[in-house]
Amino acid sequence: MSPNNYIYHEEAGLLPSAKGLCCRRISKAKLLGLLLCLGIALFLLTFSSPHYDVNQKDNSGTRRHILPKVTDYIDPANKVRPGSNNRLPNDIRNDIPIHKKTNLRQRLPQCLIIGVKKAGTGAMVQYLKMHPDVVIADGELNFFDYERNYQQGFEYYKKLMPPSYEGQITMEKTSNYFHNKDTEWRVYNMNSSMKMILLVREPIARTVSDYLQRKLKDKVTKELTPPFEELIIRQKNGRINEGYPGIRPSFYYKHMLRWLKYFPLSQIHIVDGDNLVQNPFEEVHAVEKFLGLPHFITQDRFVFSDQKGFYCMSIDGYNGTRQEQCLSRGKGRKHPDIDEGVMEMLTDLFRPLNQQFYKLIGRKFDW
């Protein structure tokens, strides 16, 4: 068939045109319908996700908008990680918009929890995380007390911090800062206006707790770890071994003298670690005041657990609900019975040091 004949037959309707062939494959109406169905499916999948719950009302009738958190996917070291329950920064999970959600970036800390080890520092971190204006670095960074970390500089340190919004307080906790030398002047060198939180506890109980933690952490030789009495008493002269690593943090007076050479007492808030166990609301509320934070962590956030024997937290969940969250199983370990003679020696050792500490800080504890 010649080209002219082909055109003739096509125009006469005897041959299908290219346009006609395309229309027979799929019509415009079917194509639009298919695209519409696909769009509806994507819409439903997106808004039914547990990470995106829009316009849900809580018990008070307040609409909540829950989106994925930045740090569900990015850790302080800028590494991609799977979603987690670490809700930092505390931006959207609370109903009270205390801070402005602007200028999200990593910042150097404005407050440090410097110790004391085994005096409740871990519990304080968990309690303060309930406040929407506080973000706290994960774990203990040991920046100021480890030479190799400190030598990497403040920019390295800043990259270890969680991202925070303008108006939030960035914090870091390392419980060894207080009793390790050189830490105080290094902190001062970075920020002479740094605020610090120091938790203290009855020193003998703190020392025994330190011993237990050291023993349990040594998975290889914990069964061979000598009894507390053998480590705390020098075998040569029968006196207290003040060089034992587990007792050093308990010399509060000696360590505080170093810190007060660089910082005024007004920049160091002292928390009663024993009272933190019995009345966490009272101690946490005092920390809010010290940091200049709006009061947010109310008394109903603390729920006593008869099973665990200490207070758990009532934290914000999805859809306006509250969820109970307790500290790790390692908290509240039972202490072994200590020889009475050793207890008397420890009491005699700490009594004058405690009195000096009270005088230094202008506050007395029931030790």
Secondary structure as the mmCIF struct_conf table of DSSP 4:
data_model
#
loop_
_struct_conf.conf_type_id
_struct_conf.id
_struct_conf.beg_label_comp_id
_struct_conf.beg_label_asym_id
_struct_conf.beg_label_seq_id
_struct_conf.end_label_comp_id
_struct_conf.end_label_asym_id
_struct_conf.end_label_seq_id
HELX_RH_AL_P HELX_RH_AL_P1 PRO A 3 GLU A 11
TURN_TY1_P TURN_TY1_P1 ALA A 12 GLY A 13
BEND BEND1 LEU A 14 LEU A 15
HELX_RH_AL_P HELX_RH_AL_P2 ALA A 18 ARG A 25
HELX_RH_AL_P HELX_RH_AL_P3 LYS A 28 PHE A 47
TURN_TY1_P TURN_TY1_P2 SER A 48 SER A 48
BEND BEND2 SER A 49 SER A 49
TURN_TY1_P TURN_TY1_P3 PRO A 50 HIS A 51
STRN STRN1 ASP A 53 LYS A 57
TURN_TY1_P TURN_TY1_P4 ASN A 59 SER A 60
STRN STRN2 ARG A 63 ILE A 66
HELX_RH_3T_P HELX_RH_3T_P1 VAL A 70 ASP A 72
TURN_TY1_P TURN_TY1_P5 TYR A 73 TYR A 73
STRN STRN3 ILE A 74 ILE A 74
TURN_TY1_P TURN_TY1_P6 PRO A 76 ALA A 77
STRN STRN4 VAL A 80 VAL A 80
BEND BEND3 ASN A 85 ASN A 85
BEND BEND4 PRO A 89 PRO A 89
BEND BEND5 ILE A 92 ILE A 96
BEND BEND6 HIS A 99 HIS A 99
STRN STRN5 ARG A 105 GLN A 106
BEND BEND7 GLN A 110 GLN A 110
STRN STRN6 CYS A 111 GLY A 115
TURN_TY1_P TURN_TY1_P7 LYS A 117 LYS A 118
BEND BEND8 ALA A 119 GLY A 120
HELX_RH_AL_P HELX_RH_AL_P4 THR A 121 LEU A 128
TURN_TY1_P TURN_TY1_P8 LYS A 129 MET A 130
BEND BEND9 HIS A 131 HIS A 131
TURN_TY1_P TURN_TY1_P9 PRO A 132 ASP A 133
STRN STRN7 VAL A 134 ILE A 136
BEND BEND10 ASP A 138 GLY A 139
TURN_TY1_P TURN_TY1_P10 PHE A 143 ASP A 145
HELX_RH_AL_P HELX_RH_AL_P5 GLU A 147 TYR A 150
TURN_TY1_P TURN_TY1_P11 GLN A 151 GLN A 152
HELX_RH_AL_P HELX_RH_AL_P6 GLY A 153 LYS A 158
TURN_TY1_P TURN_TY1_P12 LYS A 159 LEU A 160
BEND BEND11 MET A 161 MET A 161
HELX_LH_PP_P HELX_LH_PP_P1 PRO A 162 PRO A 162
STRN STRN8 PRO A 163 SER A 164
TURN_TY1_P TURN_TY1_P13 GLU A 166 GLY A 167
HELX_LH_PP_P HELX_LH_PP_P2 GLN A 168 GLN A 168
STRN STRN9 ILE A 169 LYS A 173
TURN_TY1_P TURN_TY1_P14 SER A 175 HIS A 179
BEND BEND12 ASN A 180 ASN A 180
TURN_TY1_P TURN_TY1_P15 LYS A 181 ASP A 182
HELX_RH_AL_P HELX_RH_AL_P7 THR A 183 MET A 190
TURN_TY1_P TURN_TY1_P16 SER A 192 SER A 193
STRN STRN10 LYS A 195 VAL A 200
HELX_RH_AL_P HELX_RH_AL_P8 PRO A 203 LYS A 217
TURN_TY1_P TURN_TY1_P17 LYS A 219 THR A 221
HELX_RH_3T_P HELX_RH_3T_P2 LYS A 222 LEU A 224
HELX_LH_PP_P HELX_LH_PP_P3 THR A 225 PRO A 227
HELX_RH_AL_P HELX_RH_AL_P9 PHE A 228 ILE A 232
STRN STRN11 ILE A 233 ILE A 233
TURN_TY1_P TURN_TY1_P18 GLN A 235 ASN A 237
BEND BEND13 ARG A 239 ARG A 239
STRN STRN12 ILE A 240 ILE A 240
TURN_TY1_P TURN_TY1_P19 GLU A 242 GLY A 243
TURN_TY1_P TURN_TY1_P20 PRO A 245 ILE A 247
HELX_RH_3T_P HELX_RH_3T_P3 ARG A 248 SER A 250
HELX_RH_AL_P HELX_RH_AL_P10 TYR A 252 TRP A 259
TURN_TY1_P TURN_TY1_P21 LEU A 260 TYR A 262
BEND BEND14 PHE A 263 PHE A 263
HELX_RH_3T_P HELX_RH_3T_P4 LEU A 265 GLN A 267
STRN STRN13 ILE A 268 ASP A 272
HELX_RH_AL_P HELX_RH_AL_P11 GLY A 273 GLN A 278
HELX_RH_AL_P HELX_RH_AL_P12 PRO A 280 LEU A 291
TURN_TY1_P TURN_TY1_P22 GLY A 292 GLY A 292
HELX_LH_PP_P HELX_LH_PP_P4 LEU A 293 HIS A 295
HELX_RH_3T_P HELX_RH_3T_P5 GLN A 299 ARG A 301
STRN STRN14 PHE A 302 SER A 305
TURN_TY1_P TURN_TY1_P23 ASP A 306 GLY A 309
STRN STRN15 PHE A 310 ASP A 316
HELX_RH_3T_P HELX_RH_3T_P6 TYR A 318 GLY A 320
STRN STRN16 ARG A 322 GLN A 325
TURN_TY1_P TURN_TY1_P24 ARG A 329 GLY A 332
HELX_LH_PP_P HELX_LH_PP_P5 ARG A 333 ASP A 339
HELX_RH_AL_P HELX_RH_AL_P13 GLU A 340 ILE A 361
TURN_TY1_P TURN_TY1_P25 GLY A 362 GLY A 362
#
